[in-house]
Amino acid sequence: MKMSPDPDNLAARRQQVVEALRPVLPAGSLLADVEDTRPYECDGLSAYRQLPMVVALPENEQQVIDVLEVCRRLQVPVVPRGAGTGLSGGAMPIVDGLVLSTAKLNRIVRMDPVSRTAIVQPGVRNLAISEAAAPHGLYYAPDPSSQIACSIGGNVAENSGGVHCLKYGLTVHNVLRVRVVTIDGDVVELGSEAPDAPGLDLLAVFIGSEGMLGIVTEVTVKLVPKPAAAQVIMASFDDVVTGGNAVASVIAAGIIPAGLEMMDRTSSRMVEPFVKAGYDTDAAAILLCEADGTALEVAEEIERMSEVLQGAGATAIAVSQNEAERLRFWSGRKNAFPAAGRISPDYYCMDGTIPRKQLGHVLTSIEQMESVYGLRCANVFHAGDGNMHPLILFDANQPGEFERAEEFGAAILALCVEVGGTITGEHGVGIEKINSMCVQFSSAELEAFHAVKRAFDPHRLLNPDKAIPTLNRCAEFGQMHVHAGHLPHAHLPRF
Ligand SMILES: Cc1cc2nc3c(=O)[nH]c(=O)nc-3n(C[C@H](O)[C@H](O)[C@H](O)COP(=O)(O)OP(=O)(O)OC[C@H]3O[C@@H](n4cnc5c(N)ncnc54)[C@H](O)[C@@H]3O)c2cc1C
């Protein structure tokens, strides 16, 4: 465990770093006073906080290069930061580190409706890309529920998903090229604007690398035409297992809806009074299934999906009758996380992925865990992708509740692995799921990840101690957690 530096040493170190950075950054782009750095102390995982030593807000790529040069020379760890909406602590600062914010790199460099691409700086908001593309009848498909605020650089680092990713793909399927500054100050371009790039697919390695391999300074994204029509079905179910199985039935019928989302009763009841989306709050679970395309395609798909859902046990079906109603149905789902604040002082949002056919089993198991841990859990998720977001409700002011919420979350992730899934779908590992990486991966696999990190960042300065646990950490974790009768990494030395 890293020891906190002595306050006098930290102050002297801050002074040294500020003096080295002052010549390379404009006034106002370097923050070192506590009242200025406080807003950067956490991301969306606000249970974990740490004030950074300094914050740099470069205004162009050359300033990014210069900041990294100073950090490399003085061996200062660097935490990249977009909008700070991440839910796994990826942008959480390091006590003697620098936060490199992309907030001022927020320009749309080029909008090209002919090639259906846009080149944007990393601090551009996800939704701002679609807004700029709208006059051309185009949009950027991956739509995290945080899209009003989150940055495209953060999306690249987390390989973010959203409601429409089932049909249109995740960030990795919609980004053609990134321009990156490495910790050595080199500018490299990964991918290309052509459909494929020569050489190893390093773009795919980089997307989802959580700020550990380089700083993204430019992104080329694909744009897709806005569908002529779209409608959404809201289907009600008497129990979550039948609802979960209905998701598998839709996909098994050969339909790829534009969105296929599920909310349990706890979720629809917490959202409905807030958003007035028109949800069936008596149903144990509701599914939202969207069809998009031409008017004829939408009509046909809505009819087929309705048949499949009824065959799978839906007790009621409502279809949006106009665009306002369609947006209202989605607004409830998109506001589910903030709505948790209406029924609980705190919530802990988990993110695991499971094979679709396991949805019913996993939801029942989570229900049983609620009494084991003495905490409620609301389930909202991208059901079509098998990407679950259990929201564990707790009160941080009650002694022990946060620790129980963490244990509950870890147990859910272990269950995801047990049924053949993964510990993250789209929110990344960060600091939140670092122990769960020891459950998911063998020591040989973790060592391979470390080797990739070393190839990009031999000095271990970019977002160190995030996302990939050390083998020693796994050994310590293994001592505490026996999983399915086995100690993970039992052969490793304990300390
Ligand atoms: C209410 C709410 C709803 C959400 N819904 C979704 C959802 O539906 N789908 C989803 O996938 N996520 C969702 N998220 C999580 C979050 O919005 C995404 O992970 C998003 O991509 C983070 O973007 P950001 O700009 O806020 O990044 P930050 O939180 O600032 O950073 C995230 C990670 O990216 C790294 N990073 C940021 N910029 C760069 C850069 N330029 N170069 C290198 N590394 C960088 C950081 O170091 C960190 O590791 C939600 C969050 C909230 C609060």
Ligand as a Chemical Component Dictionary entry (heavy atoms), coordinates in Angstrom:
data_LIG
# 
_chem_comp.id                   LIG 
_chem_comp.type                 NON-POLYMER 
_chem_comp.pdbx_formal_charge   0 
_chem_comp.three_letter_code    LIG 
# 
loop_
_chem_comp_atom.comp_id 
_chem_comp_atom.atom_id 
_chem_comp_atom.alt_atom_id 
_chem_comp_atom.type_symbol 
_chem_comp_atom.charge 
_chem_comp_atom.model_Cartn_x 
_chem_comp_atom.model_Cartn_y 
_chem_comp_atom.model_Cartn_z 
_chem_comp_atom.pdbx_ordinal 
LIG C1  C1  C 0 -25.587 8.947  -14.429 1  
LIG C2  C2  C 0 -24.524 8.178  -15.159 2  
LIG C3  C3  C 0 -24.891 7.314  -16.180 3  
LIG C4  C4  C 0 -23.903 6.575  -16.867 4  
LIG N1  N1  N 0 -24.305 5.752  -17.890 5  
LIG C5  C5  C 0 -23.371 5.083  -18.582 6  
LIG C6  C6  C 0 -23.766 4.246  -19.676 7  
LIG O1  O1  O 0 -24.938 4.118  -20.020 8  
LIG N2  N2  N 0 -22.791 3.597  -20.343 9  
LIG C7  C7  C 0 -21.468 3.727  -20.001 10 
LIG O2  O2  O 0 -20.625 3.095  -20.649 11 
LIG N3  N3  N 0 -21.081 4.507  -18.978 12 
LIG C8  C8  C 0 -21.985 5.196  -18.273 13 
LIG N4  N4  N 0 -21.586 6.001  -17.232 14 
LIG C9  C9  C 0 -20.156 6.079  -16.868 15 
LIG C10 C10 C 0 -19.344 7.225  -17.524 16 
LIG O3  O3  O 0 -20.181 8.284  -17.926 17 
LIG C11 C11 C 0 -18.519 6.698  -18.707 18 
LIG O4  O4  O 0 -17.551 5.785  -18.249 19 
LIG C12 C12 C 0 -17.820 7.809  -19.520 20 
LIG O5  O5  O 0 -17.195 7.260  -20.646 21 
LIG C13 C13 C 0 -16.769 8.566  -18.717 22 
LIG O6  O6  O 0 -16.405 9.704  -19.469 23 
LIG P1  P1  P 0 -15.744 10.970 -18.749 24 
LIG O7  O7  O 0 -15.422 11.975 -19.778 25 
LIG O8  O8  O 0 -16.598 11.426 -17.640 26 
LIG O9  O9  O 0 -14.395 10.303 -18.208 27 
LIG P2  P2  P 0 -13.722 10.396 -16.775 28 
LIG O10 O10 O 0 -14.639 9.892  -15.726 29 
LIG O11 O11 O 0 -13.133 11.733 -16.580 30 
LIG O12 O12 O 0 -12.541 9.341  -16.983 31 
LIG C14 C14 C 0 -12.824 7.986  -17.226 32 
LIG C15 C15 C 0 -11.516 7.260  -17.550 33 
LIG O13 O13 O 0 -11.015 7.727  -18.777 34 
LIG C16 C16 C 0 -9.669  8.204  -18.643 35 
LIG N5  N5  N 0 -9.575  9.324  -19.588 36 
LIG C17 C17 C 0 -10.410 10.379 -19.694 37 
LIG N6  N6  N 0 -10.016 11.153 -20.718 38 
LIG C18 C18 C 0 -8.918  10.596 -21.249 39 
LIG C19 C19 C 0 -8.044  10.939 -22.330 40 
LIG N7  N7  N 0 -8.231  12.047 -23.079 41 
LIG N8  N8  N 0 -7.002  10.120 -22.601 42 
LIG C20 C20 C 0 -6.789  8.998  -21.872 43 
LIG N9  N9  N 0 -7.579  8.631  -20.848 44 
LIG C21 C21 C 0 -8.628  9.418  -20.549 45 
LIG C22 C22 C 0 -9.542  8.555  -17.170 46 
LIG O14 O14 O 0 -8.214  8.461  -16.705 47 
LIG C23 C23 C 0 -10.423 7.491  -16.523 48 
LIG O15 O15 O 0 -9.676  6.301  -16.367 49 
LIG C24 C24 C 0 -22.536 6.719  -16.512 50 
LIG C25 C25 C 0 -22.173 7.614  -15.494 51 
LIG C26 C26 C 0 -23.148 8.330  -14.819 52 
LIG C27 C27 C 0 -22.717 9.280  -13.737 53 
# 
loop_
_chem_comp_bond.comp_id 
_chem_comp_bond.atom_id_1 
_chem_comp_bond.atom_id_2 
_chem_comp_bond.value_order 
_chem_comp_bond.pdbx_ordinal 
LIG C1  C2  SING 1  
LIG C2  C3  SING 2  
LIG C2  C26 DOUB 3  
LIG C3  C4  DOUB 4  
LIG C4  N1  SING 5  
LIG C4  C24 SING 6  
LIG N1  C5  DOUB 7  
LIG C5  C6  SING 8  
LIG C5  C8  SING 9  
LIG C6  O1  DOUB 10 
LIG C6  N2  SING 11 
LIG N2  C7  SING 12 
LIG C7  O2  DOUB 13 
LIG C7  N3  SING 14 
LIG N3  C8  DOUB 15 
LIG C8  N4  SING 16 
LIG N4  C9  SING 17 
LIG N4  C24 SING 18 
LIG C9  C10 SING 19 
LIG C10 O3  SING 20 
LIG C10 C11 SING 21 
LIG C11 O4  SING 22 
LIG C11 C12 SING 23 
LIG C12 O5  SING 24 
LIG C12 C13 SING 25 
LIG C13 O6  SING 26 
LIG O6  P1  SING 27 
LIG P1  O7  DOUB 28 
LIG P1  O8  SING 29 
LIG P1  O9  SING 30 
LIG O9  P2  SING 31 
LIG P2  O10 DOUB 32 
LIG P2  O11 SING 33 
LIG P2  O12 SING 34 
LIG O12 C14 SING 35 
LIG C14 C15 SING 36 
LIG C15 O13 SING 37 
LIG C15 C23 SING 38 
LIG O13 C16 SING 39 
LIG C16 N5  SING 40 
LIG C16 C22 SING 41 
LIG N5  C17 SING 42 
LIG N5  C21 SING 43 
LIG C17 N6  DOUB 44 
LIG N6  C18 SING 45 
LIG C18 C19 SING 46 
LIG C18 C21 DOUB 47 
LIG C19 N7  SING 48 
LIG C19 N8  DOUB 49 
LIG N8  C20 SING 50 
LIG C20 N9  DOUB 51 
LIG N9  C21 SING 52 
LIG C22 O14 SING 53 
LIG C22 C23 SING 54 
LIG C23 O15 SING 55 
LIG C24 C25 DOUB 56 
LIG C25 C26 SING 57 
LIG C26 C27 SING 58 
# 
